[in-house]
C-alpha cells in the first residue's frame, strides 16, 4: 500500500503490460506523424492509454506523451487518489484548485524541455475549450493537430476489450428485459427507465456515457427523446434504447413495444426495420467497407418507400465512452462514403429506426462484434416489436 493506503493500479481495468503496449503503439504513430510530444485531453484516449477514469474529467486533466522519455500526467489534487488506483503511473503533476491548469501544464512542458519540440494536441477534443487552446498557443507557439491518431488504436478491440463489451451487453440485456416487462397501459416513461436502469446496475453496469432514450406515445416520434413523466396510453408505442458499461466499455440496445391496436403503417415500418437490421448484419464481414452495412440497410428502406423516414447512419463504433456519448461515432461510422475496411475485433451499435415524426417511432438494434467470417450479435432478446394486447 502507498498513497494513503491506495495501492497503485488496484482498480485498473487492465494489467500494466497492456498500457505499456498501448503507449508503445501510440508512440510509433506519433513518430510517423512527425510529432515529438502529444498533449492528450480526451477522457476516452486518456483511459485507453493509462487506465485513468473519473467522472471528474470536467476539471482539466492531460497526459503529455513524448515519443521518447517518461510521460507526464497533469491532474487535479482531488483526482490524484483516483488516478493512483486506476493507473500504474507512479508520479503525477498535481495542481491545486487555486492554480490555473493551463499555466500549470505550460510549466510542466517547459520544465521537461518539451517547449522547443514539435507539440501536438487533439484540436477536435470536446474537452479542449477555445480559451484553453488559445492560451497554450500563446505561451508555447503553434500546436499541430493530433486528432485521430490515438483513435486509430481504438478501432480494433483486443480479446480482453471484447470481453468487457460482451459483459456490458449482458447488463444492457438485463435492463432491456426489465423495461419490456414493465410495459403496460398507464405506466410512465419514468417507470420504464427506473426498471431498465435498476436492472442493468443490479446486473453489474457502471455509470454510462449517455442517459437512456425512452419515450411513449407521440413523444416517441421525436428522435433522442428522453423520459419526462409521459404515460403510455392504449393503442400507443413506447421506444426503449439504453446502454450499459463495464470498465468504461459500452454496449447498447434498442427495442420497442406497442400496447393495443397498431396501425398498418407502423406494422410495415417495423417489418422494414427488422429486415434492414438483418441486411446490415449480413453485410458485415472482414474486408468489406464500413459503408456496406449502411448501403444494405438503406436499400431495404428505400425499396419499402421509407427513405424520408430514415435519414441517418446505420451504425457507429462502440467501446470506451464517457459522457456525453455512449458510442465512438466520432471515430468510425457505418455510412455512405466511409471506406475503412471492416476488420475482426471492430464493434458497432446498429440502431435501425423509422419514424413518422411527431407521431411514433419503431426500431430495433444490436451491438455486434466483427468476427473472422462475419459478425456476432451480443444480445439474445427477440427483435420483433413487443405487442401487448389491449
N, C-alpha and C positions, 0 to 999 in steps of 0.2 A: 504494500500500500504506500502511496505517496499523495502529495497534493491534498492534504486534509482528509486522508482516508479514501480518496478516489483512485482506483488503480487505472493506470494508463491503458486505454483501449478496452476497458472491461465491458463496454456496451457497443463495441464496434460491430458493424454489420458483417465484416469480412476479416480474415486474418491479415496481419501486416504485410505478408508477402504479396497479397492481392493488390494492395495500394502501391507497393514498390513497383510492381509490373505496370500498373496503370500510369504511374509517374514516368517510368522509362519510355513507354509508348508515346505519352504526351510530349516528352522532350524531343523525340525523333520527329514528330510532326512540326513542332515549333522550329526546330533547326532547319527542316526542309522549307519552311515558310520564311526563313531568314530572320527569325525573331530570336532575340537574346533572352528577354525576360517577359513573361506574360503575367499580367495582373488579372486574376480570376475573381469575379464578384458574384456570379450567378450561383444561388444555393444548390442547384442541381449538379453543376460542374464541380463545385467545392465538395459536395458529398461524394461524387464519383471518385475524385482524386484523393480525398483524405478520410472520408467517413464522417466528417463533421455534419451534424444535423441538429437544428434547433428551430422552434417557432419564432425565435428572436432574431431572425435574419432581416427584420425591419430596421435593425440597427446595423451600422456598417461592419462588414467583415470582408476580408480579402486574402486570398492565397497568392503570394508573389512567387512565381515559379521560374527560376532561371534554368536555362539549358544546362548549365554547369554550376555546381555548388549547391549548398543547402537552401531549401525554400524558406520563406518567412511567412508566418500567418499572423495577420493583424486582426485582433478580436477584442471585443468589449470585455471589461473586467468581469461583469456578471455572467458572461457566457464562457469564461475560461474553464470552469469546472465541468460544464457540459462538453467542452472541447477536449478536455483531458479524458473523459470517459469514452468518447466516441472516436478518438484518433490515436495514432501511435506516434504523433509528433511531440517530442519531449519539451520543446520550448516554443513559446508564442510571444508575439509582440503585443503587449496588453495596454490598451488605452483606458482612461477613466472617463466617467460621464462628463467631466468638465473640460476634457480635451476636444479639439477639433480633429475628427478622424482623418480628414484628408491631409491636414498638416502632419499628423502623426505618420500616415502612410508615406508621405513625401520624405520625411526624416529617415524612415526605415530604408527607403530606396537609396537615399544619399549615403547613409551610413554603411550600406552593403557595397557601395561603389557601383551601383547599377544605373545611376542617373545619366551616365555617358553611353550606356548601352542602347541597343535598339529595343525600345519598350513597346509592348502591345497591350491592348485591352479589348474586351468584347463591347464594341460600340452599340450593339443591339440589346445589351443586357437590360432587363426590366428593372433591375435594382441599381442602375447607374444613372442617377439624375443628371440633367444637363449641367447644373451648377457644379456638381462634383467633377464631372469630366472637364469642364472649362477651368476649374481651379487646378486640377492636375496638369492640364496642358500649359497653363500659365506658369506653373512652377517648374515643370520638367521638360517643356517643349512638346513637340508633336508626338502623339501616340499612333502607332499603326493599328489597324483593325484586326483583332484576333477572333472575330466572330466565326463560329462554325468549326474551329479547329478541334477543341476538346470534344465537341458534339460528335465528331466523326467516330470517336472511340465508343460512344454510347449506342450507336445504331444497331450493332450486332451484340446480342447479350450472350454472356457465358452460361454454362450449365447451371452454375450457382445462382446467377441472376434469374434465369428462367424458373428455377425452383421457388424463388421469392415471389415472382409474378404469379406462379401457379398457386402459392399459398394465399396471396391476395384474392385470386379468383375464387378460391373456396370460401373466403369470407364474404365476398360480394354475392356469391350464390346463396349463402345463408340469409343475407339481407334481403335479396330479391324474393326468395321464397316466403319470407315473413311478410313482405309488402304485399305480395299477391294474396296471401292468406287473409289479409286484413280488408280486402276489397269487398264492400257491400254498400248498398244504398244507405245514405245517411252518414257514412264515415267521412271524416275530414282529411284533407291533404296532410294536415299535421299528424293524424293518426297513422297514415301510411309511412311517413318519414320516421316517426317515432319507432314504428315496428322495424323498418328497414335498418336504420342506423343502430338501434339497440341490438338486433340480432347479429349484425356484422361485427360490432365491437365485442359482443359476447363470444363470437366465433374466433376472434383474435385480431381484428383490424385495429390499426393505429389511426391517428388523425389523417385526413385525406386532403388532397390538393384543391378540391372544389366540392361545394355542397351538392347534395342530391338534387336532381331536376325532377320535380314531382308536381303535377297539375291535373286538375279534374274538370270535367265538363268542357265548356267553351274555352276556358283558360288553357286547356291543353293545346289549342290551336296557335298559341304564341310560342315560338322557339325559345328555349332556355328559360321557360317559366319556372319559378320556384314556389314552394308551398306558402300560401297566405291565408290559411284557415278556410279555404273553399270547401264546400261539401259536395259529395258525389250524389247526384240525383238519379232517378230512374231513367233508363234509356240514354245513359251518358258514359263517356270513356274516362279512363284515368291513365295517365302517362307516367311511367316509372323509369328513372335512369339514375344510376349511382356508381360509385367506385369504392374500392377498399384498398388498404395499404398494408404491406409487410416490409419492414425495414426500408421505407420510403418507395418501394416498388409497388406499382399500382396495377389493378385490373378493373375494368368497367363492364357494365351490363345494362341493357335496356329491354324492358318488356312492357306490354300494355294489357289492359283489361277493359271489358265493356259490360255494363250492367243493363239487362233488358234488351230491348229491340235495338239492333244495329243496322243503320241504313245501308243500302246496297253499295253505295259509293265507298263507304268505309270498308265493307267486306272486300270489295275489289281492290282497294288500295292496300289493305293488309295482306292480301294474297300476293300482290306485286312486291311488297316489302320482303316477304319470305323468299320469293323467287330471286329478287335482286341480291339479297344477302347470300343465298346459296351460290349464285353465279359469281359473286365476288370471291367467295371462299374457294370455289373450284378453279378460279384463275390464278390463285396464289401458288407459286412453285418457284424453286430456285432458278435464277436466270431470267425469269420474266421481269418486266419493268413494273415499277410501282404504279404506273398509270393503268396497267392491265386490269386489276380488280375493279377499279373505278369504271373503266370503259364497259366491262362486262355487266356491271350493275346498272349503269346508265342506259345501256341498250335495252335491258328488261323494262326499265321505267319508261323509256321513250316509246317502246312498242305498245305499252299499255295506255299511252296517252297522258302520262302524268309528268311530263318534262317540267312544267311550270311549278309543280309541287315539290320538286327536289332540285334545289339549286345550291349544292354544296359538295364537298369532297366525300368520298365513300368511307374514308377512314384515315387514321393517323397513328403514328408510332406511339407506343405506351411503355412506360418503365419508371424511371425516377421522376418524382414530382413533388413540388411544394406549391402552395397557393401562389397564384390564382388559378392554376390549371391542373387537372389530373392526368393530362396527356403530354406527349412530346411532339405535338403537332408543329411546333416551331422547328423541329429537326427534320421530319420527314412526313409527307402526306401520301395517301393513295388518291391521286387526282390526275387529270389530263395534263400532259406535259412534264410530269415527274418521271424522268428516265433512269433514275437509280435502279440498279438491278436488285431484285429480292434475293436474300441470302438466308441460309439456315441460321436460326437464332434471332432473327428480327421478330418483334412482337407488335401487333396492331390491335386497335379497337376499331370495329367496323359497325357504326350505327347507321342503319338504313331506316329512315322515317319519311313518311309522306303526310302532308298537311293540307287541309282546307283551312287556310289561315284565319284565325279568329273563331273557328268552329270546332275542329278536332285535329288530333294527331294520332296516327297509328305507326308503330315501328318496332324494330327488333334489332338486337346487336349481339356480337360475340367478340370476346378478346381471343385472339389467335396467335399462335407461335408458328413461324415458318420452319418446316422440317426439311429433311433431305429429299423428300418426294412430293411435298405439298404443304399442308399446314394442319395444325391441330387446334381445335376449339377447346377452350378451357372450362366451359360450362356444360352442365348436363340438364339444365332446365328446358322444358318443352318450349319451342319457339312460337308456335301459333298463339294468337291472342287468347287470353283467358275470357271465356264467355260465362257470365253469371246470369242465370235465368231471372226474369222479372217476378 
